[in-house]
Amino acid sequence: MPPLIPPVIAPGSLSNAPQPVMTAGPDLLLRPWSPADAPMIVDAFRDPATRLWHGRSVDTIAEAEELIQRYIRGWRTESSASWALTTTAGEVLGRVALRGIDLEWGIAEVAYWMRAAARGRGAAPAGVLALSQWAFGVGVHRLLLNHSTRNTASCRVAEKAGFALEGISRSAVPHADGWHDMHAHALISPL
Ligand SMILES: CC(C)(COP(=O)(O)OP(=O)(O)OC[C@H]1O[C@@H](n2cnc3c(N)ncnc32)[C@H](O)[C@@H]1OP(=O)(O)O)[C@@H](O)C(=O)NCCC(=O)NCCS
């Protein structure tokens, strides 16, 4: 079936270039993951909150290395894009990512977690803002941000990064303690 509407983002727009390094504030960087980050990911997933909101664990270096390979494949296949959020001195604070990238419609969903010791200093919203600006620059039209209605910290990230609350998806995502309603936020490209 021939398309009547051209893709919002041309295929290859992401993967034809190396995944970029970006600044996310005076002391923050977004950079691609490296296999050497595996121990930090294992450490991050020891935190019960990280496990609770992601419904999975990463217990071993081998599992973390596999996850990093998945992040790298995501860029190559233009299906996801995942960055380590670090200080300019190199300390890894957490992860900020786009998943479910849909080039045809120019849509993607923002995802993130911060290491327990790095929380409460505004790093996640700064990372999400920088990532959003980059995404709009490459042609994304609409960014989704979904979180459990019980995850008040994540809701604050959405609010601080300017993602408007559009509604509640009822009983939408399974968690360890059952199905959660999800807040559906979104940010539209100003371009
Ligand atoms: C949600 C999360 C990414 C926020 O990251 P962050 O860099 O701490 O974001 P902020 O510093 O802007 O803080 C956001 C809110 O977290 C809460 N918070 C503040 N300090 C905190 C701390 N030390 N530990 C936990 N939560 C804290 C506050 O409610 C804060 O809102 P406020 O600024 O209005 O007080 C982080 O708490 C996290 O990784 N949680 C576990 C994983 C997760 O929930 N991922 C998102 C799934 S949708």
PDBQT file of the ligand as one rigid body, heavy atoms in Angstrom, charges set to zero:
ROOT
HETATM    1  C1  LIG A 201      11.879   9.438  39.357  1.00  0.00    +0.000 C 
HETATM    2  C2  LIG A 201      13.361   9.790  39.395  1.00  0.00    +0.000 C 
HETATM    3  C3  LIG A 201      13.965   9.475  38.036  1.00  0.00    +0.000 C 
HETATM    4  C4  LIG A 201      13.517  11.276  39.695  1.00  0.00    +0.000 C 
HETATM    5  O1  LIG A 201      14.862  11.671  39.440  1.00  0.00    +0.000 OA
HETATM    6  P1  LIG A 201      15.546  12.898  40.219  1.00  0.00    +0.000 P 
HETATM    7  O2  LIG A 201      16.790  13.225  39.484  1.00  0.00    +0.000 OA
HETATM    8  O3  LIG A 201      15.665  12.578  41.651  1.00  0.00    +0.000 OA
HETATM    9  O4  LIG A 201      14.464  14.054  40.015  1.00  0.00    +0.000 OA
HETATM   10  P2  LIG A 201      14.304  15.375  40.936  1.00  0.00    +0.000 P 
HETATM   11  O5  LIG A 201      15.581  15.684  41.627  1.00  0.00    +0.000 OA
HETATM   12  O6  LIG A 201      13.704  16.396  40.054  1.00  0.00    +0.000 OA
HETATM   13  O7  LIG A 201      13.232  14.958  42.045  1.00  0.00    +0.000 OA
HETATM   14  C5  LIG A 201      11.916  14.604  41.653  1.00  0.00    +0.000 C 
HETATM   15  C6  LIG A 201      11.113  14.290  42.918  1.00  0.00    +0.000 C 
HETATM   16  O8  LIG A 201      11.706  13.167  43.562  1.00  0.00    +0.000 OA
HETATM   17  C7  LIG A 201      11.475  13.289  44.998  1.00  0.00    +0.000 C 
HETATM   18  N1  LIG A 201      12.785  13.268  45.679  1.00  0.00    +0.000 N 
HETATM   19  C8  LIG A 201      13.542  14.308  46.090  1.00  0.00    +0.000 A 
HETATM   20  N2  LIG A 201      14.669  13.854  46.667  1.00  0.00    +0.000 NA
HETATM   21  C9  LIG A 201      14.621  12.518  46.611  1.00  0.00    +0.000 A 
HETATM   22  C10 LIG A 201      15.506  11.480  47.014  1.00  0.00    +0.000 A 
HETATM   23  N3  LIG A 201      16.661  11.750  47.610  1.00  0.00    +0.000 N 
HETATM   24  N4  LIG A 201      15.146  10.184  46.777  1.00  0.00    +0.000 NA
HETATM   25  C11 LIG A 201      13.998   9.893  46.157  1.00  0.00    +0.000 A 
HETATM   26  N5  LIG A 201      13.118  10.838  45.729  1.00  0.00    +0.000 NA
HETATM   27  C12 LIG A 201      13.430  12.131  45.954  1.00  0.00    +0.000 A 
HETATM   28  C13 LIG A 201      10.760  14.583  45.216  1.00  0.00    +0.000 C 
HETATM   29  O9  LIG A 201       9.363  14.299  45.228  1.00  0.00    +0.000 OA
HETATM   30  C14 LIG A 201      11.131  15.361  43.969  1.00  0.00    +0.000 C 
HETATM   31  O10 LIG A 201      10.176  16.348  43.655  1.00  0.00    +0.000 OA
HETATM   32  P3  LIG A 201      10.424  17.868  44.182  1.00  0.00    +0.000 P 
HETATM   33  O11 LIG A 201      11.649  18.358  43.486  1.00  0.00    +0.000 OA
HETATM   34  O12 LIG A 201       9.190  18.584  43.818  1.00  0.00    +0.000 OA
HETATM   35  O13 LIG A 201      10.661  17.774  45.666  1.00  0.00    +0.000 OA
HETATM   36  C15 LIG A 201      14.087   8.984  40.496  1.00  0.00    +0.000 C 
HETATM   37  O14 LIG A 201      13.417   9.174  41.735  1.00  0.00    +0.000 OA
HETATM   38  C16 LIG A 201      14.164   7.493  40.203  1.00  0.00    +0.000 C 
HETATM   39  O15 LIG A 201      15.064   7.047  39.508  1.00  0.00    +0.000 OA
HETATM   40  N6  LIG A 201      13.216   6.720  40.757  1.00  0.00    +0.000 N 
HETATM   41  C17 LIG A 201      13.201   5.268  40.561  1.00  0.00    +0.000 C 
HETATM   42  C18 LIG A 201      12.984   4.855  39.130  1.00  0.00    +0.000 C 
HETATM   43  C19 LIG A 201      11.783   5.529  38.514  1.00  0.00    +0.000 C 
HETATM   44  O16 LIG A 201      10.812   5.821  39.183  1.00  0.00    +0.000 OA
HETATM   45  N7  LIG A 201      11.860   5.752  37.190  1.00  0.00    +0.000 N 
HETATM   46  C20 LIG A 201      10.760   6.346  36.450  1.00  0.00    +0.000 C 
HETATM   47  C21 LIG A 201       9.801   5.300  36.034  1.00  0.00    +0.000 C 
HETATM   48  S1  LIG A 201       8.425   6.046  35.162  1.00  0.00    +0.000 SA
ENDROOT
TORSDOF 0
